């Protein structure tokens, strides 16, 4: 049996309220909000290669918070993520009082 090494993902947040909103949005991935001095982050320990799911959630979070973009740290790499620029909600966004997927009741 081999141990799987997780991917560590950290998302920069502008403030505590925004960090907690992202933590709630992606709660099914078990994130943790960290406040350190005047900086806020949301961290994920990803064992299941869900980076793109996290990035999609971050894009939608940025748009709903009125933010242009943020930095996502994936292990030792950095990636700039920008807000979604269209009116369609992200997959699963309907569960936050927006439109649900077309085939759902």
C-alpha positions as CSV (number, residue, x, y, z in Angstrom):
1,X,0.0,0.0,0.0
2,X,1.4,3.4,-1.0
3,X,0.6,6.7,0.6
4,X,-0.8,9.4,-1.7
5,X,1.0,12.7,-1.4
6,X,-1.5,15.6,-1.3
7,X,-1.4,18.7,-3.4
8,X,-1.5,21.8,-1.2
9,X,-3.6,24.6,-2.6
10,X,-3.8,28.0,-1.0
11,X,-6.0,30.8,-2.3
12,X,-5.3,34.4,-1.3
13,X,-8.3,36.3,0.0
14,X,-8.6,40.1,0.5
15,X,-10.2,39.8,4.0
16,X,-11.6,37.5,6.5
17,X,-15.2,37.7,5.3
18,X,-14.2,36.9,1.7
19,X,-12.1,34.0,3.0
20,X,-14.9,32.5,5.0
21,X,-17.3,32.9,2.0
22,X,-14.9,30.8,-0.2
23,X,-14.5,28.3,2.6
24,X,-18.4,27.9,2.7
25,X,-18.6,27.8,-1.1
26,X,-16.2,24.9,-1.3
27,X,-16.9,23.3,2.1
28,X,-17.4,19.8,0.5
29,X,-13.6,19.9,-0.2
30,X,-12.8,20.6,3.5
31,X,-10.9,23.9,3.2
32,X,-9.6,25.8,6.2
33,X,-9.4,29.6,6.5
34,X,-6.2,31.0,7.8
35,X,-5.6,34.5,9.1
36,X,-2.0,35.5,9.6
37,X,-1.3,39.1,10.6
38,X,-3.2,41.1,8.0
39,X,-3.3,38.4,5.3
40,X,-6.1,35.8,4.7
41,X,-5.9,32.5,2.9
42,X,-8.1,29.5,2.2
43,X,-6.1,26.2,2.1
44,X,-7.0,22.8,0.6
45,X,-5.2,19.5,1.1
46,X,-6.1,17.9,-2.2
47,X,-5.7,14.1,-2.4
48,X,-8.1,13.7,-5.4
49,X,-6.7,15.9,-8.2
50,X,-9.5,18.5,-7.8
51,X,-7.4,21.5,-8.7
52,X,-9.7,22.5,-11.6
53,X,-12.8,22.1,-9.5
54,X,-11.3,24.4,-6.9
55,X,-10.2,26.9,-9.5
56,X,-13.7,27.0,-11.0
57,X,-15.1,27.6,-7.5
58,X,-12.6,30.4,-7.0
59,X,-13.6,32.0,-10.3
60,X,-17.3,32.0,-9.3
61,X,-16.4,33.3,-5.8
62,X,-14.4,36.2,-7.3
63,X,-17.3,37.2,-9.4
64,X,-19.9,37.0,-6.6
65,X,-17.6,39.1,-4.4
66,X,-16.9,41.7,-7.1
67,X,-13.2,40.8,-7.2
68,X,-11.1,40.9,-10.4
69,X,-8.7,38.1,-9.5
70,X,-6.5,36.4,-7.0
71,X,-3.4,34.2,-6.7
72,X,-3.8,30.5,-6.2
73,X,-0.7,28.7,-4.9
74,X,-0.5,25.1,-6.0
75,X,2.3,23.4,-4.1
76,X,5.3,25.6,-5.0
77,X,3.7,27.2,-8.1
78,X,1.6,30.3,-8.4
79,X,-1.4,30.8,-10.7
80,X,-3.4,34.0,-11.3
81,X,-7.1,33.3,-11.4
82,X,-9.5,35.9,-12.8
83,X,-13.3,36.2,-12.1
84,X,-15.8,34.6,-14.5
85,X,-16.9,37.3,-17.0
86,X,-20.2,35.8,-18.1
87,X,-23.7,35.7,-16.6
88,X,-24.0,31.9,-16.4
89,X,-23.4,30.5,-12.9
90,X,-20.7,27.9,-12.3
91,X,-21.6,24.2,-12.1
92,X,-23.5,23.7,-8.9
93,X,-24.0,27.4,-8.3
94,X,-27.8,26.9,-8.2
95,X,-27.5,25.6,-4.7
96,X,-26.7,29.2,-3.6
97,X,-30.1,30.5,-4.7
98,X,-29.2,30.8,-8.3
99,X,-30.3,28.8,-11.4
100,X,-30.0,25.1,-10.9
101,X,-28.8,22.8,-13.8
102,X,-31.3,22.6,-16.6
103,X,-32.2,18.9,-16.0
104,X,-32.9,19.3,-12.3
105,X,-36.3,20.0,-10.9
